[in-house]
Amino acid sequence: MPLSPLLDPDAIQRAEQLGIQARQIVEGYMAGAHRSPFRGFAVEFAQHREYVPGDDIRHLDWKVLGRSDRYYVKQYEQETNFVAHLLVDASESMKYASKNRSKLDYARTAAACLAYLILLQRDAVAVGLFDSSLREYLPRTDNLSRIHAICTSLTQMAPTEKTSIATVLSDLALKIRGRGIVILLSDLLDDEEAIIRSLHQLRFRGHEVIVFHILDPYEIEFPFRDSVEFRGLEGQGRVRTRPVEVRASYLAEFNAYLERIRLGCERQGCPYLMMRTDQAWADVLAAWVATRR
């Protein structure tokens, strides 16, 4: 089966050589070097966990299946993998594109490549697509063949609703069992104070949280000229103005917003990366993965 167009071969080739590592020990999993492809067989058994589609069937406990007719997998104290929860903002504001690639297109590519790399190094991934609520959630898997289902879900998601990032993050904090890594891909055009509070909630529960802030270059630079009608993508209506008259105040407010977001993430101990949709994803991913080492 051919790979999805979302999987940027250049980005994957460059990042694969570096690997993605967790910066902290997460519950039941230690991310980093994989000494053996047969993880879990040479370490001490810890507990059972109910099987979910996509789990490696090598870890099924057949004795438990025979006794209870239920599927459980074995977990071990020193498994060398982590669970990364990729959250993709699919609200209406993400469809904005000043040229031919929208913020959602960029987020889709980023999420697909990250999922592929994480699965390739035998770690586990779960993917959530959200706007005002978590619209679709693909449960954790460590099976690389599931990348096709992940890419299909990412491709088919249509942005139609407003966003509520804080609500989604808070709900996810209650949903996730055990500590893991949460990667948020969003334009963060929402209540910034509520977003920071929800990041704190995830951090308080022991998760490592990484924020990928995806923006269009026109949002950052505001290069509009003449008379322009701006149309809100999440029900804000329409405004006609002369950009030259509002550019200075817009840039001052927008840059102050970026600084508040960056500092808020920093105070919560959440790595923050602002990405422009005109940046090559291969360059962004390779540089970010290098810092993880």
Summary of the structure (lengths in Angstrom):
residues: 293
radius of gyration: 20.4
end to end distance: 32.4
largest distance: 74.6
contacts: 900
relative contact order: 0.16
helix: 41%
strand: 22%
